[in-house]
Amino acid sequence: MAHAHHDHDSAGKYYVPHASHWPIVGSIALFITMFGASQWLNNGISSMFWVGILCVLGLFFGWFRDVINESVAGTYNQAVDRSFRMGMMWFIFSEVMFFAAFFGALYYARNIAQPWLSGQGVKFANTLLWQNFTGGWPSNGPAKLGGEFEVIPAFSLPAVNTMILLTSGVTLTIAHHALKENKRGILNLFLALTFLLGFLFVYLQSTEYAEAYHELNLKLSSGIYGSTFFMLTGFHGLHVTIGAIMLTVIWLRSMKGHFSSENHFGFEAVAWYWHFVDVVWLGLFIFVYWL
Amino acid sequence: MSASHTHDTHAAGHDDHGPMKGWRRWFYATNHKDIGSMYLIFSLVMFLTGGLMAMFIRAELLYPGTQVLDPGTFNSMTTMHALIMVFGAVMPAFTGLANWMIPLQVGAPDMALPRMNNFSFWILPFAFGMLLLTLLVPGGSPAGGWTLYPPLVLQTGDAFPMAVFAVHLMGASSIMGAINVIVTIMNMRAPGMTLLKMPLFVWTWLITAYLLIAVMPVLAGAVTMLLTDHYFGTSFFNAAGGGDPVMFQHIFWFFGHPEVYIMILPAFGVVSEIIPTFSRKPLFGYDAMVYATASIAFLSFIVWAHHMFTTGMPLVGEMFFMLSTMLIAIPTGVKVFNWTATMWKGSISFETPMLFALSFLFLFTIGGFSGLMLAIAPADFQYHDTYFVVAHFHYVLVPGAVFSIMAATYYWLPKWTGHMYNEKMGKLHFWLSTIFVNVLFFPQHFLGLAGMPRRIPDYSTQFADWNFVSSIGGFCFGLTQLLFVYNIISCVRGGVKASDKVWDDASPQGLEWTVSSPAPYHSFEVPPEVK
């Protein structure tokens, strides 16, 4: 209790970090990536994009390395920890809203656009353009874009994937409890199980995509069904991949002896993120595959 | 309490360094004041850039016929003007004000996440660099309107992915900025500052930040769907594939209407700070102001389709969105009433910030009333996409949002720089701005009611007179803003010393007036006690 204001934990000794070059490096890296992506789409030249991606990866590596070093050195106090927690929760909320846009598109396409195109309510599109279109779901629209296709039944591979993700949620919780009780062996084992399940999910998802493209003729360009199916599952798969990589990093850190039973924000942030992708999957399983 | 003991020992000794020397101070910044200043300067540059585009628009519309711009460039100018003013001028200006003032007003040493703060700023120059680069690429810059409606926007040339990615970057910047604001407010208030003791500017920003995090990702989703429709064969907005172009409008305006309040709620906060100070009375109905702000934010999520009354919706939809939109008049009315009641029997003085705040009160209310007219679905069929709409949203955005930013600048500039600005020049800036903003936008109501469509470079000669008046008002309003720039620059460089309270005879309330002018590099290293 060497400091006079120890009771003002909320702001009194708030750690204001020293200057850092990572934000400006990050801005430049993002610009190179995005400008490179435009070049790729416009001219088919992808080199700038990949340079940008390398810069972004370097940015993540460098910025997180600095932050981890500061954390291990004990620089952050409880107030800073609270800021990190709040920041992560609001970031996850922003991700929820990003997925909400695509779920909203799925809802609109199925429950509003399809009935209109098939002649309910406002009849113009049906009577003037596509008189024989009867709607229904799955649909690639009145012009049958992409040709006939089949869908992936919910209670096949997707159900297995559901079990895998739900199980990974359980193993992660076991790891968290082990961390709180300082049982490092169980922690490391169950963390490893969690990210292995995550990568297994991604692998199975890729086999599902391969089946869709090669055997079912279900493609990104298969009308609105293909659009919503691949964009929703694709963005989710991307998030699972990122989450599994984050879990791997957390596992490597945990093997090095990082995190204590009281102080492990990095672990918890990744755990929240993992539960978030889990919940999004449940939404996908119900609304994209099942119903 | 061993935990807090160890935490305390580590945290000492980081806060006593001053600014870094040279360019590193700005590029590597973690200080909320430096980052706030960069936001404000960036916003001013964008305001002048977007303003220059508006000058080209008004030059073209000075006379009937096409003289200055070819129609494609004209459409580019309206599109870019809007994107730059919304995302480059107004939003960063409020974020700059938030950066400067929220730590000072809640008694915190800095923003909660200073490095992310700098990241969210530095993304912006690159995002707008990319957006402005589209002026040079084959096919020209986006010209389908800032609302980016498909299928029109899908005809954009090489500029298309650049504009989409620029929007993604702006969104990332806004989300990070908003997270920082919420965390700072929720975690770093001085002891004793309960939620209902926070200054109104802090309250309005808290709610704005929530709106930003809720809707910027939705915009990102919408433009991503545009991108995949254009390049990867998806059918989100293609009826032949079972999609619907109208769906884009729904998703866009689910973002777009809260976005409108993102640009005006902090303005409400600014005005709620300034009017009590110069009326020498506490704000009338503080709690009601907070609840009204929250109500407006809630309503903003259920009114979006009033932007789409003419695009096709079931009757019950038209009714719902008409009535929910009219509901907004209630909390907004509470606010206007409370500002007026604050001045009632007050001892009012008319310094430049107060003049701008008063002008805000009158002229924003005009914009609010024309909004009510537009909310009436059957009447909107007549007004839709006419200059009446242009007049409406420019009244709420220019003498609304922009005037509040100017009021805030004059109000807090002495606290930032330690010098008083030139009051005479400030008053001149106010009077010229207020007169010419009305010359500029009021005639557009008449043009719209007479049927002049928006986003058209040429027009029937019956609209010539009021367009001429409007353009003259536009040029004069544009030139007047150079006074503002000059006044700011000279205030930064020197001037009469400002006292700690700055507005001594008005004795302004709030923690920002308890620190020296200019405010010390690190705000509150020891948190003040709030009673």
Interface residues (C-beta under 8 A of the other chain):
Chain A: M1 A2 H3 H5 H6 H8 D9 S10 A11 G12 K13 Y14 Y15 V16 P17 H18 A19 S20 H21 W22 P23 I24 G26 S27 I28 L30 F31 M34 F35 A37 S38 L41 N42 A73 G74 T75 Y76 N77 Q78 A79 R82 S83 F84 M86 G87 W90 F91 F93 S94 E95 M97 F98 A100 A101 F102 G104 A105 Y108 A109 I112 A113 Q114 W116 L117 G121 V122 A125 L129 S139 N140 G141 P142 A143 L145 G146 K219 L220 S221 G223 I224 Y225 G226 S227 T228 F230 M231 E262
Chain B: A3 S4 H5 T6 H7 D8 T9 H10 A11 A12 H14 D15 H17 M20 R24 R25 F27 Y28 A29 T30 N31 G107 A108 P109 D110 A112 L113 P114 R115 M116 N118 F119 F121 W122 I123 P125 F126 A127 G129 M130 V137 D158 P161 M162 F165 A166 H168 L169 A172 I175 A178 I179 N180 I182 V183 M186 N187 M188 R189 A190 P191 I213 A214 V215 M216 P217 V218 A220 G221 A222 T224 M225 T228 Y231 F232 G233 T234 S235 F236 N238 A239 A240 G241 G242 G243 D244 V246 M247 H250 I251 F254 G312 P314 H522 F524 V526 P527
